[in-house]
Amino acid sequence: MIEASPDIAANLAQVRARIEAAARAAGRRAEDVHLVAVTKTKPAAAVEAALRAGQRLFGENRVQEAAGKFPPLKATWPDLRLHLIGPLQTNKAREAVALADVIETLDRPRLSDALARAAEKEGRLPQLLVQVNVGDEPQKAGVLRAEADAFIEACKKRFGPLVTGLMCIPPLQEDPRPHFLWLAACAARHGLSVLSMGMSADFEVAIACGATHVRLGTAIFGARV
Ligand SMILES: *Cc1c(COP(=O)(O)O)cnc(C)c1O
């Protein structure tokens, strides 16, 4: 079945309006909040519908899925930008480095090593965000809060200005605000300007807490099956 693209265009317009309103309410400029349209599980036709509606920044969880969908689209839409936002296995590091404009999920020394090796082979390295496990949840990706400062410093030392910021996914059942504020304070402490936080259910709170990138799937493309 083809995605109903009028819906996607309308949803995008609505989401952009909500981002603007949330930015304004927080005394921030709307252009300082970037929308990452999350297309995991959605077909290329849905991505194209968003592209036709002016969206250029996309997020995918899985390297394999992104590698199938995005290179052909990038040929037609050269200013398309892809963020990888899912847990990254070291054996996918090279493909991720070849494919992504930003990898948002750098979260452990072994992945740093793999990305450094991949960068050498590919002759390029995407921008990097360090993912912090702000709820210290055992099942979740991200560096634990207690280890975040040291890991971020090590990443900055190794990758320099390519490390641009932090990313988090707060615990599902909790008020996200203290987690967003923790991440914002951590980024400030390290002089990092990018804060990727906020999803369909909580992006307005994230914007109030300083998010520069919100990652929205459901609000744009509908529920995933
Ligand atoms: C799926 C996903 C999103 C988007 O979630 P929605 O609730 O559909 O907006 C954002 N960030 C990450 C890391 C995701 O995996």
Ligand as a Chemical Component Dictionary entry (heavy atoms), coordinates in Angstrom:
data_LIG
# 
_chem_comp.id                   LIG 
_chem_comp.type                 NON-POLYMER 
_chem_comp.pdbx_formal_charge   0 
_chem_comp.three_letter_code    LIG 
# 
loop_
_chem_comp_atom.comp_id 
_chem_comp_atom.atom_id 
_chem_comp_atom.alt_atom_id 
_chem_comp_atom.type_symbol 
_chem_comp_atom.charge 
_chem_comp_atom.model_Cartn_x 
_chem_comp_atom.model_Cartn_y 
_chem_comp_atom.model_Cartn_z 
_chem_comp_atom.pdbx_ordinal 
LIG C1 C1 C 0 11.615 5.526 16.943 1  
LIG C2 C2 C 0 12.474 6.569 17.533 2  
LIG C3 C3 C 0 12.064 7.910 17.577 3  
LIG C4 C4 C 0 10.708 8.390 17.114 4  
LIG O1 O1 O 0 9.726  7.968 18.001 5  
LIG P1 P1 P 0 8.207  8.473 17.884 6  
LIG O2 O2 O 0 7.647  8.237 19.228 7  
LIG O3 O3 O 0 7.574  7.643 16.814 8  
LIG O4 O4 O 0 8.244  9.912 17.527 9  
LIG C5 C5 C 0 12.959 8.837 18.097 10 
LIG N1 N1 N 0 14.175 8.483 18.546 11 
LIG C6 C6 C 0 14.599 7.195 18.516 12 
LIG C7 C7 C 0 15.951 6.867 19.017 13 
LIG C8 C8 C 0 13.764 6.214 18.019 14 
LIG O5 O5 O 0 14.181 4.941 18.023 15 
# 
loop_
_chem_comp_bond.comp_id 
_chem_comp_bond.atom_id_1 
_chem_comp_bond.atom_id_2 
_chem_comp_bond.value_order 
_chem_comp_bond.pdbx_ordinal 
LIG C1 C2 SING 1  
LIG C2 C3 SING 2  
LIG C2 C8 DOUB 3  
LIG C3 C4 SING 4  
LIG C3 C5 DOUB 5  
LIG C4 O1 SING 6  
LIG O1 P1 SING 7  
LIG P1 O2 DOUB 8  
LIG P1 O3 SING 9  
LIG P1 O4 SING 10 
LIG C5 N1 SING 11 
LIG N1 C6 DOUB 12 
LIG C6 C7 SING 13 
LIG C6 C8 SING 14 
LIG C8 O5 SING 15 
# 
